[in-house]
Amino acid sequence: MRRTALLASAALLAGLLPWAATARAADEPAPVPVDRFEGEVPFASQPAEGIFTWGGDADDPPTLRLADRADAPEGGKVLAGSYDISGYGGFTHDFAATAPAHDWSAHQGIRFWWEGRNTGKRIPFEIKDGGANGEASELWTTSFTDDFTGWKQIRLPFTDFAYRTDYQPVGGIDHVLGLKEMWGYALTLPAGAKGDFAMDGVELYGRADQALRASVTTDAPVHPVEEGGTAKVQVTVATTGEQPLTDPVIVTYATGDGTATAGQDYTPVSGTLTFPAGTASGTVRTIAVPTRRDRAAEPAETVPLKLTVTGAKAPAETPQVVIDAHGLPYLNAKLPVKKRVADLLSRMSLAEKAGQMTQAERGAMTQPNDIAAYALGSLLSGGGSTPTPNTPEAWAKMIDAFQLRTQATRFQIPLVYGVDAVHGHNNLSGATVMPHNVGIGATRDPQLAFQTGAVTAAEVRATGVPWDFAPCLCVSRDERWGRSYESFGEDPALVDSMETVIQGLQGRANGKDLGRGDKVLATAKHFVGDGGTAYGSSTTGKYTIDQGVTKVTRQELEDIHLAPFRTAVERGVGTVMPSYSSLDIAGDGKGAVKMHARGDMINGVLKGRMGFDGFVISDWNAIDQLPGDYASHVRTSVNAGVDMMMVPYTYKEFSTALVDEVKAGRVSEQRIDDAVSRILTEKFKLGLFEHPYADTSGAAAIGSPAHREVARRAAAESQVLLKNAGGLLPLKKSEKVYVAGSNADDIGNQTGGWTLTWQGASGNTVPGTTILQGLREAGGNVTYSKDASAPTGGYDVGVVVVGETPYAEGVGDVGNGHSLSLSAADQAAVDKVCAAMKCAVLIVSGRPQLVGDRLDEIDALVASWLPGTEGEGVADVLYGKRPFTGQLPVTWPKSEAQLPINVGDTAYDPQFPYGWGLTTRTDVPKGGTATLRDLAVRAAKAERHRDDRTGRALVTQARLLVQQKADGHLTAAVAKPFADADHLLLTGRYGKAVEKLAEAYRAV
C-alpha cells in the first residue's frame, strides 16, 4: 500500500476509534510528550539516553522494536515487544545522565497508550526520582491491570505512586517524590507465560494540585496503649520541597468501630484539625484517645481512628489505637515458659495457630497489615532482601515496624524474624564477614568457631533480628556440590567439633541466654543428608547435584549424616531446617522421598529418638517440590513434623489451606498444637513478649575493630599451606613481590556467595580489605598486575591469587556453568609468573581446584578458601606474623574423575589428603620411627586419662613430623593412613591416630 493511502486509512480508522479524541478540561495545560516512539529515542543505556531491557537471567529480558502500525494512537510507530519471563524482566527509558534531570512537578501524572491483551495480569510501572542518574535514583511504583482488549490510555496520577520498599538501587535519598529531578520510567512485564505488547504516546498530563505536593501522615499505623492510658496520635502535614501550604488542609477525625467497646473500653472522640494556608511543612497536631480501666483480664482490643482529609493526600491506611492485652497468665514473665505456652495456646483460634506456623518474605507482603490480618508468626529476609539504606539503623527500624503490626492482634504475639547470616551478618553492608564454614573447618579450632558465632550473633541481634538460619551441619561428600563451602568438612567428626558455633550463637544449651541482646536462635540445617546427594540426581532446573538424592545404608546415614544433628540437639539448638534433597535408604522400601515429607526422620528420629524440643522450619518454598496438589503439600509436610513453613510468597494460600486441612480432619488439631507450642516456646525463651523491639545497644560494635580481629584471626587460621618448596613462605619484607591473579584485589570473590545477595557478586561489594591491600598494609614491597601483563623482571617472588567467582546453592554446581578448573586467565597468570620467578599460588575458592598439571611449576600452594572481609588475615600468614596452621577439611583430588573422594574410602589416592597442612612454625619436631613410637605410647596414655589437650598436642607433633618427610612424596600408601589419623584424632583416639601416622611415615 502506498504511504498516502496508508495515512488516509489511518485517519479514517482514527475517526472511528473511541480513543481518537481525549477530552481535556478548559484550564488543563497541554500534555508534554515524553516518548512518541517515532525513532527520537535510541535503544541504548546509561550514560546515554535510551531504552534498554533487563531481566533476572539471560532469557528474561524482552525483545523490543519500533513497529509501523496503521492504528498507532500517536504518530505512525509504536514500541512493540515480546517476552517469555521465568523470573523478572522488563524495560526502561533512562534520560541521559550527562544532561539535566527533567522537571515533572507541574503535572498531575503520566499517561500512555497500551494495547491490552486481557490477560488479567498486573503490570508495575515505575518512575525514577532524584539521585545522580536513572540507575542511581529513588524508585516509585504503581501498576495497572491488563483487563481489556485493544488500545486504552492508561492514566497514572503521581499521587498513586509509592516508594519501593522491596528494592532500591541506592541508599535512601529523601524518600519524597519531588518530581523536580526525574530520570525516566520502567515497566515490569508479566512472568510465567509468553506474551507480547505494544505501547505508544507516553506523556505528562494535567496540572499538579496540592494533593500531590501536600500529604497528611500519622506517626504510626498502630498505637498501643496500656489500659487506662491515653493514646496520642500525631498527625503531620508535609509538602514536597518543604514549602508552606498554599491552601488549607482539613483533617476530620472520629473513632470508629473496632473490637473495643465505646464508652466501656475507651472514650469516643471526634473533631477537626485545620492546617491553614501558610502552615509550615512538618507541622504536627495531636489527637488524644483516652482509654478506660475496667480491671478485667482480656486480650488486646482495637479502636480505628478514621481520618478524612481535604486539600492533601490522605494517609495510606487508617491508624489504630490498641488497648494492650492485660492480666492474662501468658503475659506473666514470672511463670514457667511451659505454663505460659499452655495458657496462650488454649486461647488461640485455629486461624491464629495457622498464622503462627506461617513465615513470609518481608518484600513479598501484599500490604504491611497482612501481619495482623493473617496473624503471621514470622518474617524473613531472603538473600539480598534488605532495607534501604542497608544500615543497622534501617534494619532495626524496619523490623520494629513489623513488630508494631503484631500489636494489633488479639494476643500481640511477636514475630520471630529470621535471616541467613551464614558467615557473619552477611546481608548487612558494613558487617563483619567471616570465612565461610569450609575455612572455619580448616582452622580445626573449636574455640574460634565459638567466637565467630558469638560475633555473628551480636551483630545480627543488634539490628533487631533474633533468629539465624545457621549453622549448616551438612557433611560435604562431593566438592562438585555448589553448597560445599557451607560445610565444615567431609568428616562428621570435624563437623561435630565445630558445633561450638551453636553456643556462640545461642549461649548455654538450656536456652537461658536467648533473651540476651547478643544472642540469637540458631538453626541446624539441612536435615538430613544434603551433603551426600549423588552427582546427576538433581531434578531442579539446571542443578546437577544440589537438591538431589542421597542414597545410603542405614549405618551410613547414622554415622555420617545424622551424627552432627545428634550433637546439635545436645547443644540445645532451637530450630532445625529440613533439606530440599531426597533420602533413599537402602532396604527401607520407600525409595527416594523428599526430606520435607519424611515423617519417619523428622517425627521419628529427630523429635522422637533424639528428643529435639525446638521447632522445625521448612526451607524456602520447599513444600512446593512435594508431589500432589497444594493441599497435599501442606498436609504432607505438616504431618511429617514441619512446624513452620517458609512460604515467602504464598503465605495467604498456606494459612488458608492449613485451616481447611484441619477442618477436613486430614491434619489433627493435636499436631497443630504441638507445632505452635514449639514455636511459642522459642519466642518466650527469646524474651520477645517482653522486648519485641530491637535492642540496638550493641549496634556500635557492628564491623568494629574487635569483631574484625576475630574474622582476621579466622582468615589467618583457615589458610592451608599445601606445598612450600624451599621454604618460600613466609615472605620477607625485603623481597620485591609481584602480585597477580583475578582474586588478589576482589573483595566480592574473596567473600563468596551469601554476601549482600544470595549469589554474591564480584567486585567492590562490601567494606573490607582485599588480600592485595592486606599485603600492602603489612609493609610489603608489592607490585600488582591482575593479568600479569606488567613486566616480570626484577622480582624476588610472585604471589598469584586465583580461584572462583561467587555462587550459591545449585547455581554453583559443577556442570551448571562451573568446573573445578581454573579459568583460562588464571591459568595464564600462573604460567607467566611462575615461569619468571619463584611463586606462591593462593586459591580463593569454596572448594578444591584442580592444579595437579601445574604443581611442579608452583613453589608454594595455599588453599585460602573464602576468607571473608579481612584480607589482612591472609597477609598475616604470608608475611609470618602468624604461622600457617590450617588443615584440609576436605580431600583435595587429583582429578574430577576421582570424585567423590573422602577420608575412609578404601581406594584413596588424592593430590593432598584430608588433614594435610604444612606449618611455618619454628618448633617443628625432629625425629623418626623411634620418636613416633614414643609419641604413640604417650598419646595412648593421654587417651586413657581423658587428657584431650595432651592427646591432641601429641598427635599434632606426629602429624608435623610425618608431613616433613612426606612433603613432595605423597602416594596412596601415605595419604590413606594420614587422613585416617586425622579422623581418629577428632574422635579422641589419640594412640591409634599416632599409629596411623607411623604407618604413613613408613610408607614414604
C-alpha positions, 0 to 999 in steps of 0.5 A: 500500500502506498504511504498516502493511502496508508495515512488516509486509512489511518485517519479514517480508522482514527475517526472511528476509534473511541480513543481518537479524541481525549477530552481535556478540561478548559484550564488543563495545560497541554500534555508534554510528550515524553516518548512518541516512539517515532525513532527520537529515542535510541535503544541504548543505556546509561550514560546515554539516553535510551531504552534498554531491557533487563531481566533476572537471567539471560532469557528474561529480558524482552525483545523490543522494536519500533513497529509501523502500525496503521492504528498507532494512537500517536504518530505512525510507530509504536514500541512493540515487544515480546517476552517469555519471563521465568523470573523478572524482566522488563524495560526502561527509558533512562534520560541521559545522565550527562544532561539535566534531570527533567522537571515533572512537578507541574503535572498531575501524572503520566499517561500512555497508550497500551494495547491490552491483551486481557490477560488479567495480569498486573503490570508495575510501572515505575518512575525514577526520582532524584539521585545522580542518574536513572540507575542511581535514583529513588524508585516509585511504583504503581501498576495497572491491570491488563483487563481489556482488549485493544488500545486504552490510555492508561492514566497514572496520577503521581499521587498513586505512586509509592516508594519501593520498599522491596528494592532500591538501587541506592541508599535512601535519598529523601524518600519524597517524590519531588518530581523536580529531578526525574530520570525516566520510567520502567515497566515490569512485564508479566512472568510465567507465560509468553506474551507480547505488547505494544505501547505508544504516546507516553506523556505528562498530563494535567496540572499538579494540585496540592494533593500531590505536593501536600500529604497528611501522615500519622506517626504510626499505623498502630498505637498501643496503649496500656489500659487506662492510658491515653493514646496520642496520635500525631498527625503531620502535614508535609509538602514536597520541597518543604514549602508552606501550604498554599491552601488549607488542609482539613483533617476530620477525625472520629473513632470508629468501630473496632473490637473495643467497646465505646464508652466501656473500653475507651472514650469516643472522640471526634473533631477537626484539625485545620492546617491553614494556608501558610502552615509550615511543612512538618507541622504536627497536631495531636489527637488524644484517645483516652482509654478506660480501666475496667480491671478485667483480664482480656486480650488486646482490643482495637479502636480505628481512628478514621481520618478524612482529609481535604486539600492533601493526600490522605494517609495510606491506611487508617491508624489504630489505637490498641488497648494492650492485652492485660492480666492474662497468665501468658503475659506473666514473665514470672511463670514457667515458659511451659505454663505460659505456652499452655495458657496462650495456646488454649486461647488461640483460634485455629486461624491464629495457630495457622498464622503462627506456623506461617513465615513470609518474605518481608518484600513479598507482603501484599500490604504491611497489615497482612501481619495482623490480618493473617496473624503471621508468626514470622518474617524473613529476609531472603538473600539480598532482601534488605532495607534501604539504606542497608544500615543497622539503623534501617534494619532495626527500624524496619523490623520494629515496624513489623513488630508494631503490626503484631500489636494489633492482634488479639494476643500481640504475639511477636514475630520471630524474624529470621535471616541467613547470616551464614558467615557473619551478618552477611546481608548487612553492608558494613558487617563483619564477614567471616570465612565461610564454614569450609575455612572455619573447618580448616582452622580445626579450632573449636574455640574460634568457631565459638567466637565467630558465632558469638560475633555473628550473633551480636551483630545480627541481634543488634539490628533487631533480628533474633533468629539465624538460619545457621549453622549448616551441619551438612557433611560435604561428600562431593566438592562438585556440590555448589553448597560445599563451602557451607560445610565444615568438612567431609568428616562428621567428626570435624563437623561435630567439633565445630558445633561450638558455633551453636553456643556462640550463637545461642549461649548455654544449651538450656536456652537461658541466654536467648533473651540476651541482646547478643544472642540469637536462635540458631538453626541446624540445617539441612536435615538430613543428608544434603551433603551426600546427594549423588552427582546427576540426581538433581531434578531442579532446573539446571542443578546437577547435584544440589537438591538431589538424592542421597542414597545410603545404608542405614549405618551410613546415614547414622554415622555420617549424616545424622551424627552432627544433628545428634550433637546439635540437639545436645547443644540445645539448638532451637530450630532445625531446617529440613533439606530440599534433597531426597533420602533413599535408604537402602532396604527401607522400601520407600525409595527416594522421598523428599526430606520435607515429607519424611515423617519417619526422620523428622517425627521419628528420629529427630523429635522422637529418638533424639528428643529435639524440643525446638521447632522445625522450619521448612526451607524456602518454598520447599513444600512446593517440590512435594508431589500432589496438589497444594493441599497435599503439600501442606498436609504432607509436610505438616504431618511429617513434623514441619512446624513452620513453613517458609512460604515467602510468597504464598503465605495467604494460600498456606494459612488458608489451606492449613485451616481447611486441612484441619477442618477436613480432619486430614491434619489433627488439631493435636499436631497443630498444637504441638507445632505452635507450642514449639514455636511459642516456646522459642519466642518466650525463651527469646524474651520477645513478649517482653522486648519485641523491639530491637535492642540496638545497644550493641549496634556500635560494635557492628564491623568494629575493630574487635569483631574484625580481629576475630574474622582476621584471626579466622582468615589467618587460621583457615589458610592451608599451606599445601606445598612450600618448596624451599621454604618460600613462605613466609615472605620477607619484607625485603623481597620485591613481590609481584602480585597477580591473579583475578582474586588478589584485589576482589573483595566480592570473590574473596567473600563468596556467595551469601554476601549482600545477595544470595549469589554474591557478586564480584567486585567492590561489594562490601567494606573490607580489605582485599588480600592485595591491600592486606599485603600492602598494609603489612609493609610489603614491597608489592607490585600488582598486575591482575593479568600479569601483563606488567613486566616480570623482571626484577622480582624476588617472588610472585604471589598469584591469587586465583580461584572462583567467582561467587555462587550459591546453592545449585547455581554453583554446581559443577556442570551448571556453568562451573568446573573445578578448573581454573579459568583460562586467565588464571591459568595464564597468570600462573604460567607467566609468573611462575615461569619468571620467578619463584611463586606462591599460588593462593586459591580463593575458592569454596572448594578444591581446584584442580592444579595437579598439571601445574604443581611442579611449576608452583613453589608454594600452594595455599588453599585460602578458601573464602576468607571473608572481609579481612584480607589482612588475615591472609597477609598475616600468614604470608608475611609470618606474623602468624604461622600457617596452621590450617588443615584440609577439611576436605580431600583435595583430588587429583582429578574430577574423575576421582570424585567423590573422594573422602577420608575412609574410602578404601581406594584413596589416592588424592593430590593432598589428603584430608588433614594435610597442612604444612606449618611455618612454625619454628618448633617443628619436631625432629625425629623418626620411627623411634620418636613416633613410637614414643609419641604413640605410647604417650598419646595412648596414655593421654587417651586413657586419662581423658587428657584431650589437650595432651592427646591432641598436642601429641598427635599434632607433633606426629602429624608435623613430623610425618608431613616433613618427610612426606612433603613432595612424596605423597602416594596412596600408601601415605595419604590413606593412613594420614587422613585416617589419623586425622579422623581418629584424632577428632574422635579422641583416639589419640594412640591409634591416630599416632599409629596411623601416622607411623604407618604413613611415615613408613610408607614414604 
